[in-house]
Amino acid sequence: MNKLEIRPARPEDMQEVLELIRELAIFEREPHAVELTGEDLLRDGFGQMPRFKCFVAVANGRVKGMALCYPRYSTWKGLVIHLEDLIVTEAARGQGLGSALLTAVIRYAKEEGARRVSWEVLDWNDPAIDFYEGRGARVLRDWDVVQLDARGIETYLERYENI
């Protein structure tokens, strides 16, 4: 691999970022789960009020990896940066891109004054767990992720909004 550049994503990177997101969905055994479009990424990442920060790893003029994060607020800690996804295309793994992208997110969190960086990892993704633990992260195995999808939101509001 030639010269590696880690930098904030640009609007013109969003199609390649979307391709990485789709590659991750396949790896996570949910190839049809991605509803996001390139237009969504452009609007949400580069509009008047960006909803996320994205870093990309570029080699040979192509995006080979990305890390997408955004601010959250903890009632215990204050500002937290949530790492939504760190993705390195399969062909480029093992070359330091993941470490470089994680470092960019951690540096960004420090610059923003965050008191914690948090993210999730699938319990069967041993290489990712090893990667994160090897860099000092704690994998909290006693917490479960709770979600409502779009249909769940609608159902919830239909049932409980007027209570």
DACOR-V381725 format. One record per backbone hydrogen bond with DSSP energy under -1.0 kcal/mol. NH is the residue of the N-H (numbers start at 1). CO is the residue of the C=O. Records with the same first field share a line. If there is no record, write none. Layout:
BEGIN
NH=CO / CO
END
This chain:
BEGIN
5=58
7=56
9=54
13=10
14=11
17=13
18=14
19=15
20=16
21=17
22=18
23=19
24=20
25=21
26=22
27=23
28=24
29=26
30=25
33=30
41=37
42=38
43=39
44=40
45=41
46=42
51=44
53=69
55=67
56=7
57=65
58=5
59=62
62=59
64=57
65=57
66=87
67=55
68=85
69=53
70=82
72=80
74=78
78=74
80=72
81=116
82=70
83=118
84=68
85=68
87=66
89=64
92=89
93=90
100=96
101=97
102=98
103=99
104=100
105=101
106=102
107=103
108=104
109=105
110=106
111=107
112=108
113=110
114=109
115=79
118=81
125=122
126=124
129=125
130=126
131=127
132=128
133=129
134=130
135=132
136=133
137=132
141=139
153=149
154=150
155=151
156=152
157=153
158=154
159=155
160=156
161=157
163=160
END
